[in-house]
C-alpha cells in the first residue's frame, strides 16, 4: 500500500506564459510540497529543504494525520 503523504517538487507561483506555442513557467521551481494521495491535493506550506519535507511527511504518515 502506498503512503498517504508523499514529497513532490513545488510548483512555481508565477503564471505560465506562452512562447511560440509552448507553455512553460516563468518562475523557478524551488522547494518541496507534500501531496495527499487520499484527498488528491497539494498541502502547504512549501518546504525549502527536501529533508524537512520528508520529515514532515514521515510524521504525518506515522501519526495518521488527515
N, C-alpha and C positions, 0 to 999 in steps of 0.2 A: 504494500500500500504506500502510495506517495505521501509525503508530509503535507500538512495543510498550508504552512507558510514556507516560501522559498525566496531567495535573494535574486533580484533581477537588476540589470543596469537601469539607471534613472533616465527618464525621458526629458529632453530639453524643454524649458518653459516657453521659449520663443516660438512664434508661429512659423509653420513651414512656408516656403515660397517656391514658386516655380521658375525654373530657368531652362529654356529650350525643351519644355515638356517633361522635365524630370523633377520630381519632388524631392527636396532634401531640406534638412533643418539648418537654420542659420546659426543656431547655438551649439555649443559642445555638450555632449552627454557626460556629465560629471556626477559621480556619486552612485548610490545604490538604493533601491526601494525594496520593500517587502511586498510579495504578491500572495494573496489569499486564494488558494485553489478551490475552496468551497464557495466563497462569495463571488469569485471571479473578478477581483478588483485589486488595484494597487493601493497600498497603505502609505500614508505619510506619517512622519517626516522622512525626508531623504537623508541617508547616512553618507558622510564623506568618505569613510573607510569601509571596505568590504568586510573587514574583521568585525567592526561594530555592528554592521547589518546582520552578519552571520550569528553573532552572539545574541542579538535580539530575536532573530528567527528561531534559534535553538530554545531560548527561554519561552517563547510563545508556544512552540510545538510541544515542549515538555509540560507546560502548565495547562495546555488545552484551552488557551485563551481564544475567545471567539468574537 
